């Protein structure tokens, strides 16, 4: 297992195979905490798994955090070895699954919280020998190091995201946007991105870009930004500078990925090349920018503003479909309509 892995499951899977190859275990699994630490779900498994109703329930709903084994692991800094599960109170329930011997190792984060557990098992009683225990302990220690690093990285990402969302909400308040616009467009974009099969890394960039899409409006004078009526050509030109200003501001946040920056620069471009600031057309516009443009316009149409009433969902979707191939990417319009229809 590479300590440089960017995903805990991806890093763990090779170690499960290693355990099967180098110990008497016939099966091995990694459980990771889910929800509010109420259960631990199988994230990776290899070899032979118990074929029992109890195991099917665990696969579907997770291993409850209050089981004797998980309680024992929560208070342990070391791997636990059970040669005969029928003789150990910590492994209550495992004999009913057909598991006769078990080794279990906790995976804690830097603050000592139980993130997950490594388990390997046999279907007949087995006395775990020293080479096996050393192998298992080494694997568990390595995974704990990886888990600690990834946990710290996730905490840093979460802190950055909270700050970016707060900035987005502040921008929304100054702009006079309908309350909740920032969160709504971010959630819409995420729903479509998931429908399209985007990775979690790409979805995070989508959220961050959504939070900051109009950051450049900080540089727009109130007389223009807050004008209730139609812009003059000169005022429109001033307003359109917010995209370039936004990119300048966002680039100062050196941790922002290119996909997030692309949403800031491209969400006013049009499929037919008549948008701004660069007049990009078709697939020259980033996919994130094309997707976010749909979400931004849909929310604007379905929200009441001082100068207009809210459109119905059906009216807004019909308008997006009418603009497919003109303002919007036709393929993304189709995906967007499918997702929004499924929300109601």
N, C-alpha and C positions, 0 to 999 in steps of 0.2 A: 504494500500500500504506500502510495506517495503522500508524504506530509504536505505536498504542495497542492493536493486536490482542492478544488473549489466547491465541492459538494460532499457532505458527509456520507451520503449513501454511496456515491461513486467511489469514495475512498475506502469504504468498508467492504464492499462486495469482494474484492480480491482476497481480503483477509479471511473471509468465510471459507472460500475455496482452499486456502492455505491450511486452515485448521482441519478440514476433512482429509486432506492429503497427508498430514503429519501427526495426527492423533487417531485414537480409536473411535472418535465421534462419527456418527452416520449422518448427522444433520447439524446445522448451525444457523443462527439467526441473530439479527440486530434489531432491537426494539428501541424506538425513540419516543420521547414524551410528546403528547398531543394535547391541545387545548389547555385548560387551566391545570395541568399536571394531574388530571383525573385518570388517565390511562396511557399506556405505552403501546404503540402500534408497530407492526412488523414493517421495517423499511427495506430490509434485504434478507434473503434466506437462500440457502443452498443445501443440497443433499436431501435426505429423506425426512419429511416432516410427519408428525403424528397424524394418523388418519382417524380422527375421532370428532364427535360433536363438539367437545370442549375446544379443540383446536380450531374448528370452523368458526366458533363464536369469537375466539381470540382474533382470528384473521379478519372478521367482520367488524368487531367492536373494540379490539385492543385488550391488552392485559391490564386489569384494574390496578391502580396505584396502591390500593390497600391490601393486595395479596401478600401473604407472608414473605414470599421471595423478594418482591420489590421493596417491602419495608426493610428487610435485612440488607439489601443492597444500598438503600438510601443511607444507612448508618455505617456502611463499610467502605474502607479505602482500598480494599484488596479483593481479589477474586475469591469466590467461594466454590468449594468442590464437594459434591455429594455422590459418594459411591453407590448408595442405595437410597433412592428418593422416598421409598416407603418407610425408611427409618428416621427421616429428618423432618421436623415440624416446618422448617422453612420452605420445603418443597411440597407442601400439602396441595393436592389437586393434580400434580404431575403424574403420579402413578395411574390415576384414572385415564390419563391421556395415552398411556403406554410408554411413558418415559421412565426408564429404570435408573439411569444415572445422569447426572447433570453437572455442568460447570457454568458458573455465572459470574460475570465481571461488571462492576458499575462503571459508567462513564459520567464523570462530574464536570461541570463547567468551572471557570475560575473562582466562582463564589461558592462552590461546594454543592450546588444544586444537581440533582440527578437528572441528567439529560437523556440517558438511555442505558441499555444493558446489552452485553454480549452473552449469548447462550450457546452451548453446544451440548449434545446429548447422545445417549445410546438407548437402545430398546431392551438391553439386558444389563443386569448389574455389572458395573465395571469399576475397578479400583484405578483411579487416575494416577498414573506414574509420574515421577518427577519431571522427565523430559516433556511430558504432555502439559503439566502444570506450568512449567517455565515457558513453553511455547505460547500457551493461552495468556499468561500474564504479560508477556512481551507484546502480544497483539493488542491486548486491552490497554496497555500503557501508551502504545503508539496511537491508538484511536482516541484516547483521552486527550493527548496532545493536539491532535487534529481538531477535536471537538472544541477544545479551549480556544484555539486560534480562530476557528470559524465563528464561535460564539462572540468573541471580541469584535470581529469584523462585522457581524450582524448588528451588534449594539451600536457600532459607529455609524453604520448605514442608517439604522433607525433614527439616530439622533440627527443626522443630516436631513433625513426625510421630514422629520418633524419641523425642522427649521425652515426648509423650503416650503412646506405647506403653510406655515405661519406667514411667511412672506407673501405667498399667493393670496391668502385671505386678506392681508393688509392691502394689497394692491386692489383686490376686489372691492373693498370698502371705499377706497379713494375714488375708484372709477365709477362708483354708483351702480355697479353690476347688481343684478338680482341676487339676494342672499342665497348662498349655496352653489352658485355657478361653478366655482373652482372645483369643488368636490364632485358635483354632478358630471362635469365633462371628464374629469379624471376617471370616475367609475364607469362611465360609458365607454371610454377608450379602452380601459382594462377589459371590459366584457367582450368587446369586439376582438381585442388582441388575443385573449384566451381562446375565443372561437376560431381564430386563425392559427392557433397552435404556437404562439410566440413563447419564447423561453422566459423564465422568471427574471433573468437579467435584463432582457429587452423590455419586459413589462415594467420593471422598475424605472428604466429610462423614460418610458412613456409617462409614468406618473410624475416624475420629476419635471419633464418638459411641460406637462399639463399645468403644474403648479406655477411655472415661471413663464408661461407662453406670452404674457403681456407685461413682463417686467419693464420693458422699455417705455411704458406709459408714465413711468416716474418722471421722464424728461419732457413730457408734454404739458404745456401751460394749462392751468385750470380753465382759462377762457375758451380753449379749444376742447379739452378733454370732457368738460362738464356741460358743453353747449347742448341745450335740449333740442334744437332744430337741426335743419340740414346744413352741412358744411359748405362753405364757399370752396372754389377750387384751391385757393391758397390754404385754407384751413385743412382741407383734405390732404394736401401735400405735407403739411406739418404732422398730421396724425399718422400718416404712413411712415414717417421716420422712426416710429416707435419700434419697428422690427429691427432696424440696424442698431439703434441704441440698445435694444434688449440683448442682442448678441454681444455687444461690447461689455455690458454689465455682467452677463452670464459667464463670459469667458474668464472673468476675474475669479469665478468659483472653479478652481482648477480640477476639482474632483468630478465635475459634471461630465458624463460620457458624451461622445459625439452624437449619439441618437437623441439625447435630450436637447442638445443645442440645435439639432436639425428641426425639431418641432417649433422652436422659437423662430427660426429663420424662414420656415416653409409653410406655416399654417395659413398664410394669406395668399399663397400661390394658387393658381388655378390649373386644372388639367389641360385647358385649351391654351395656356401660356399667357393669359391676359391678367394675371395676378401681379402681386408685388411682394418683395422689392426687386426681384431679379428676373421676372418674366419667365420663370422655368415652366416647362410643359411636360405632361405625361410622366413617365417614370424617372425623369430627371429630378422630379420632386421626391424627397425622401418619403418612404412609405409611412413613417410615423407622422410626418407633416400632413400627408394626404388623409390619413385616418383621423388625426386630431381636427382637421378642418371640418370634417363631417360632424363630429361631436360638438364642436363650438357653434356651428351654424344651427344644428338641431336644437341645442339648448336655448340659443337666442330666439329662435322662432317660437318655441313652446313656453317662453317666459314672458310675462307682462312687463312692459316698459312704459315710462311716462308718455311716450309717443305712439304706443301701439298696444293692443290687447294680445293675450297669448293665443297662439294657434293651437288647434287640436293635434294630437299625435298623428292622426291620419293625414291632416293637411300638411304637416311638416314632412312626413315621409314621402308624400306625393311630390312635394317641391324638390326634395333631394333626388328622387328618381327622375324628375323632369330635367334636373341639372346634371345627371350622369352623362359623362362624355363631354360636358362643357366646363362646369365648375369643378366637378368631382370625378374621381376614378370610378368607372362603372363597376368594376369587380368589388371594390370596397363598399360602394353603395349597396350592392346586393347582400354582402355580408352584414352590413350595418342594419338593413331592414330585417333580416332574419333574426338578428340578436335582439333588436328592440321589440319586434313582434313577440318574441319569447318572454319578454319581461312583463308583459301585460296579460 
